[in-house]
Amino acid sequence: MCIRDSQYTEEEARVLLNNNLNSSLKFVERILNQSSYQKQYIQYRNYPEIKPEKLFEFQEDSKKKGGIRARNFASAQLTEDQPKNDQETIVSKLFNMKCSLSQGKTITYCDWNHVNNDLLAVTYGSYDLTPDCEGSIMFWTLKNPHWPERVIKTPSKPMSCSFSRANPNLLSVGFYNGIVAIYDVRKSDGKPAIENRESPGKHLDAVWEVKWVSKGGAGATDKGETLVSISSDGRVVEWAMKKGLEFQELMVLKRQANKFVKEETNEGLNFRLSSGFSFDFFTTEPSVYLSCTEDGTIHRCSKSYTEQYLNTYFGHRGPIYKVRVNPFCNDIFLTCSADWTCKLWNFLEEKEKYSFQSQDLMDEVYDIEWSPYSSTVFASVARDGRLELWDLKESLLDPIYKDKPAENAKWPMKTVVKFSRHNPILLTGDADGDIQVNRIHGLDGGNEKEENEKLIKVLYPNGYQRMSREQNESTA
């Protein structure tokens, strides 16, 4: 409802539309939120636990009536509530980020800003194979978990997003209608600064993932960045910001027969395209990346060879939704699939190293994420609404933490999981537009070399000798 056209008088409308009043109310709102969530924010920031001592308790000297009162510093200090069970010692729920605008909308992707560590971009769309409709991008911060700092309405459902590291004000977004757009978050008009709507290289189907890729690898920005996208149209495309968005086709994902998936016929498979869902680059080799498809195959590709794969990996029995390279050891990567499993691979080996599935999990695994501070820890979320946290150092068979609906209960499917890069925080997003913020306890890691050695020791207790894939196959 517009204030100018409402029941307010002209004088009341002038007051309510005053910028100074709105700014002051926003500050008051933030102060109230900081007060209400003080304990949660302290845990979020990983600050030391605050235990203020109680004020003096004066006790009258029993030998002298009305005499000097003795100071008694009771050792009672304000402490956090004790965890109820072992699960809560690992993960504790802090708060949720949601509002009326997000209710009922599926969270399709989220990403942290590289400079403002509290700024989270979240895309709200839908996984339903229905006609395209409007969506939104919301920007959340700690200042108010009940209302986003900004909302951008989009004509098509946004399916993925990524903040630039070199230019933190730029947010790339991939849409259901195949468009890739770049927003400048400093501008308040809500319009993309640049998009590929008129480009001949525009995707013809949903863009499931977009990422800024550093040309120098390992997060280096001195050599610049390019934008890469993958789509259901079977193409991996690199975009450069010059006169508009100029494209270079990195790979056309040709379908290959998967012996683990039944096909009606294998005839002509190499001439049909396969929908691409996710990709991830190796930080040690910035020109090499992994892509995964609806056919249950993973392809290792190079930007230098656009016509053929370097390697192909088989093992999943359904579409693969995400692939993630370990940030401490680039030989190792994870995948999650509609076949209810997560699998761990070494790109130098033909078959998966381990397969992970809880005994009570009988649903699709939608998203996975490696911990940025511990090489053996990863998280996954599934269609039945569960969150699982795995630590390979503790167990290769069961997760160390599991949050799932009780028997006969139904939760909205969880679609997104994301670690914070700078705080011990794990986010999940679901199909009801709810972002749950969790605090992780006791899973801190060491430096990069220590984490690399820890992971290798867990996966290869008898020693690990890095060889080419051909050498591994010959010695098998």
N, C-alpha and C positions, 0 to 999 in steps of 0.2 A: 504494500500500500504506500502510495506517495504521500508524504506529509503535507505537501502543498494542496493536494486534492482531498484531504481528510477533514475530520470534524474540528481540527485545531483552528484557532483564530490566526489572523495574519501575524500578530505579535508573538503568539506561542510558537508558530512555525518558524519565525525568524530566530527565536531562541534555540529551538531544537536543531536547527540547521547550522548553528554557529560552530565554526571549526574549533575554536578554543574550548567550547563546552565538550565537543566530541573527544578532543584530545585529552582533556582532563578526566573524563569518564573512563577513557581507556587506561589511563595511569591508575586510577582507583581500582579498576577491575583487575589489573595486573598485581597490584599490592595485595588485594584480597586473595588472589590465586596463590601468590607466593606464601601467604600466611597459612592458607588451607592445606597446601601441599609441601610445607617446609621439610618435613621428615623425608618424604619421597624424593624431593629435589636434592637433598643432601646425599641420599643413597645413589641417585642418578649420577651426580657429579663425582662419585667415589671419594668424597671428602672424608677425613677421619671422623669417627663417631664422636659426637659432642655429648659430654657427660657433665653438665654443670652441677656443682655441689649445692646441696641444700643450704638455705640460710641458717645462721646460728640458731640453735635451740637453747634458750637460757633456762638453767635449772637453779632454783634457789638453794643456797647452802643450807642444809638441814640443821647445822649447828648455830646459825645466826639468822634469826628472823629478820626479814627485811634487809639482809646483808647483800653483799655483792653476788650477782648471779654468775654462775660458771658457764662458759661457752662450751657447747657440746656439738662438735662437728660430726653429725651422723654420717656414717660411711655410705648411707643410701645415696645413690646417684641415678640419674635418669638413664635408663638403658632401653635398648630396643626390645620389642616383644620377642620372646624366645620362639624359635621355629617349632612348629607342632610336630614335624616329622622330617625324615632325611630328605624328602623331595624339596621341602622349603629351604633347606640349607644350601641347595644348589641354585634354585630359581625362586625369586619372590616377585609377586605382581605389584607394581607400583601404582599405575593409573591407566586410564584409557583415553584415547583421543577420538572424540566423535561429536557429532552435532546433528541437528535436524536436516541439514543439507546433505549429509553423507549417509543417513539412515536408509537401509535397503539397497545401497549401491555396492557393487562388487569392487573391492580393491584389486587392481590388476598389476600394480608395480609401485615401488617407492625407491627414493634415493636421497642420501645425505649430501648436503652442500660441503664442498671441500675447504671452505674458509670459515663460514658460520656453522660450527659443528652441531648447533641445535636446530638448524633449519632443515626440515624434511619435506620433500615434494612427494605427493601421493596422487596417483591417477585413479579415477573412479570410472569404471566402464561396466562391461559385462562379458562373460564367457559364453553366453547363450548364442547359438547360431540363428539369431533372429535378424530382421532388417536393422540396419544401422540407425542409431539414435544419438541424442545429445549425451555428453559426458561432462566431466569436470576435472580440473587439477586444483588441488588444495595444498597450501603451504602452512605447515604446522610448526610451532615452536613451544618451548617450555613456558612462555609467557601466559599462555592460555590453552589448556588441554581440552577446553569445551567449545572453542571456536577458532577456526583457522585465521592466520594473519591475512591471507589473501585467497580469493577464489577466482579461477578462470573458467568460464563456461566454454565448452567446445562443441562445434556442430557434429563431430563424430566421436565415437567412443575412444578415449585414449587407452592404449594397451601397454605402453612402456614409456620410461623416461630415464634421463641421465643428465647429471650436472657435469659441466666441463671443469676440468682441473686447471687448465691454463687461463680460462675466462670464467670464473665462478658465477658470474651473473647470467650465464647462458644455460638454458635448460632445453635439451632436445626431447622431443616427444614423438612416438610412433603411434599412428591411429589405425582404427579398424578399416578405414577406407583406403589404406595404402599410403597415405600422406605422411611425410616426415617434416616436422616443423621445429623451428628453433625460437624460443621465447627469451627476451631480455627481461629478467625479473625486476630490473630497476624501473621499467616503464609500467604505468598503471592502466594502460588502455586495454590490456587483456588480449591484444592481437599479436600473432607471431611476427617476429622481426624478419624472418625469412622462411619460406617453405618451398616444397618441390611440386606444388599442385600442377604446374604447367610443364614440368620436366618430362622429357621422353623416357627417362629412366625410373619414373615413379612406379612404386610397387602396385600390383594389381589386386592384392589381398591384404589381410591384416598384418601389421608390423608387430611382431611379438617381442622384439628386443632391439633397443638402440644403445650404443655405447660410444663414448669418446675414447679413442685409442691414441696413446702417446707414441709418436714416431720413434722416440728414443728408448721406449720400454721402461718397465719398473716405475711408472709414474712420472718420468722425466717430462718436462714441459718446454725445455729450451729449444727443442727441434720442432715444436708445434704438435698439433693434434689433428686427427681426422675423425669423421663420424661414420660409424658402420652400422648397418641395419640388416635384419633377417626377417623373412616374411613367408607366409603360407603360399606365396606364388613360386616358391622354390629358388629364390635368388638371395645371395649375400651381396650387398652393395656398399661401396665406400663413397662418402659424400665430402666434397671440399667446398668451403665457403669462398667463392670468388665472385663472379657475376651471378648471383643466385646460388643455388646448390648444384654444383656440377658433379656428375656421377661417374663411377668406374665400377663395372661389374667384376666382383672378385670371384664368384663361383655360381654356377648353375647346378643345383643339387639334383643330379640325376639319380633315379631310383635304382637300388641294387637289391637283388634277391636276398632275403634274410631267412636263413634256415630255421630260425626260431619262431618265425611268423608264418602261418599258413597262407598261401596265395592260391587264388583260383587258377592262375596260370602265370608262368614265368616268362612267357613270350613277350619280347619287346620291353622288358623292364628298364633297360638302359636308355630307353627313349622316352620315358615318362618322368616328369618332375616330381620331386618329393617335397612336401611342405616342411619348411625349416622353422624350428621353435626357439632355439637358443644358440648362443655361441660364446666363446671365451678365448682371449688371446693369452699366449705364453709371455710372461713378463721378461724372461731371459731371451726370447726370440720374438721380437715385436712384429715380425712379418708372418708368423705361424699361428694358427688358431684352430680350435675345435668347433664343429657345428653338429647339432643333433636334429633328428627328423621324426616325422610321424611314423616312419617305418620301423623304428626301433634301432636305427643305425647311428653310429657316431663317425664323423669323418674328420680326419686331420688334414688341414688344408694350408696352402701357402699363398700369399699374395703374389708370388712370382709365377705360380702355375695355376692358371685360371680354368684349365680344361680338364684337369685330373686331380684326384685325391692323392695325398701322400700315403695315407693309411686309412683303412676302414675297420671299425670294431663292431662285432656282433655279440649279443648276449641278452639284450632285453627282448621281451615278448609283446611289447606294446609301444605306443608313442613315447618318446623321451621329451620331457618338458623342460629340463634344465641341465646344463653342463657347467661345472665350475672347476677351474684349475687351482690346486693348492697354492696359497701365496708364499709358502716357505720352501716348497719343493715342487718345481714345475714338471717333474716326471709323473706326478700323481694327480689324478683328477676324479671328480665325482659326477654321477648322473642320477636322476630320479625319473620315474616312469609311471605310466598308467598300469603297469603290471604289478603294482603294489611294492616295488623294491627300490632301494638305492644301491648303486654299485660303485665300487672303487676300482680304478684302473691305473696301470702304469702304461704310458703311451708306447713304451718299448716292448710291451708284451701283448700277445695276440688276444688273450682272454682276460676277463675281469679277475682281479686279485681277491676281492671279497664281495659278497652280496649281503645287504642288511635289510631285514624285515622282522618287525616284532610279531610274535605269535598271534596276537589279537588284531593285527592290522590286515584288513581285507578291503582296501580301497586305494584309489589313486594317490600317489605322492606328487604334489603340485610344485613344490619349491624346496631347494636346498641352499645352504650357505656355509662356507668354511668360516671358522672363527678367525678374525684378523690378528689375534694375539696368542693363540695356541694352535700348533700345527695338527694336533690329533683330534680337535673338537670340531664338530659340525652340527647343524640343526636342520630339521626337516618339518614340513607341515603337509597334512593330507586332507583329502576330501571329507573325511568323517569329522573334521574339526580339531584334530589332535596336533600337538606340538611335541616333538621328540628332540632331545639333546643327547648326542653321542660323544663319548670320549674313547677313542681307540686304544688309548693307553690303559684304560680301566677295563674295557670289555669290547670284544669284537662280535658278541652275540646279542647283547641287550643294551638299550639306551640307559644312560645314567639318570635321565629325567624324562618323565612322560606326563603330559597334561592332556587328558582325553575325556570325552563325555562318559558319564556313568551308564550302566546298562539300561537300555530302553530310552535313554535320553538322546536328544538330537541337538547338535550344535551347528551353526552355520559353517560351511566348509571354509577352512583356512587356505588362503591362496598365496600369501606372501610371507617370507621370513627374512629378516635383515638384522645383522649385527651393527652396532655403532663402531666407528673406527677409533674413537678416542675415549669411550666410556664403557664400562662392563654392562652394556645394555643390549637386550635382544628384543626386537619388535616382531609382532605378527599382525597380519591383516586378514580380514575375512570377507565373506560374501554379503555381510550385513553392514559394511562400511565402518567397522570397528577396528581401531588400531590399539593393540594391547602392548603396553610398555613393561618389560620384565627386567629385573636386576639379576645378574649372574654373580654367584659367589664362589671363590676358591678355584677359579680356572685360569689364573694368570699364567702368562708364558714368559719365556726368556728372550734372548736376542735371536736374530735370524739364524745364525749358525747353530745355536743350541736347539732351536725348534726343528731345524732340518734334520739334525742328528737324532732327535727324539722320535720323529716320525719314521725315519728309516729303520731305527732299532726296533720299533713296534712291528713294522710290516715285514722286515727281513732280519729276524733275530740271529740268523747264522751268518750275517754279512751281506752286503749289497755291492755288487760289481756292475757298474753301468756299462752296458754293451748296446750295440745297435739291435734293432728288432730282428734282423736276419741272424745275427750271432745268437740271440736268445732262442730263436726257433731251431737252430742247428744243434744247440746243446740240450734242448728239451727232450 
